[in-house]
């Protein structure tokens, strides 16, 4: 379990990577999360205090490490 951003947060989300099944805890502001869910802005604009990996985990359910591996495999396969 990984925990970050607890000094910014008033809530947290438990989330598991769909690829590696590692569990993460993402601390965030409830209002920012609700605004994102309601389509009031882009995740990077509403929650800039989250890392790119944390935002990707919320967006796709894939942790940063798994996302990076997938991208590298795609680039290698596509552009060889």
N, C-alpha and C positions, 0 to 999 in steps of 0.2 A: 504494500500500500504506500502511495506517495502522497504527501500533503504539502501544499504551497499556498502562498497568498493569504494566510490566516489573519494578517493584520488589516486587510482590506475588506474582509468578508462579514456578512451577517448571516450567511447560510452556506451550505455545502451540498455537493452532489456526489454520490458514490457512483462510479462508472467502471465498467470492465471493457478492456480492449477486445474487440471481436476477433482479432487475429491471434494474439498471444495469451489472452485471458487474464493478463495482469489486472489487478484491481487498483483503481486510483480514487483519490478524494480531491475534488476541485472546490476550492473555497471561492465564493463570489458574492456579489451584492444581489439580493433578491430582485430589486427594481430593475437592474440591468438585465438579468436573466429573463424576467417577464417581458421587458421591452423587446428583447431579441426574439423570444417565442412569438410575440404578437406582431412581428415583422416591422418594428419601428426603426430598424437600422441594421447595419452590418455588425457582425459579432466583434470584429476588430475595432470598430468605432465605439461600441457600447461597453466592451470589456477589454480595454487596452492593457490593463494590469495583468491579464492572463498571458501566459507564453503562447507562442504559435502552436506548440504541441498540445497545450491544454485546450485551445480553441478547436484544433483539429479533432481532438477526442470528443468534444461536444458535437461537432458537425457531423463526423463520419463514424464515430465509435472506434476509431483506429488511433492507437498511441503514436507518438512522434517517432519512436524507434521503428515500429512496424511500417509506418507511412514512408519513412526514408528508405527502408529496404525495398518496399514495393516500387517506389519511384526509380530506384537504381536498377531493379530488375527490368522495369518497363523501358528505361533508356537503353540498357544493354541489349535488350531483345529488339527494340525498334530501330536503334541507330548503330547497333553492333560495333 
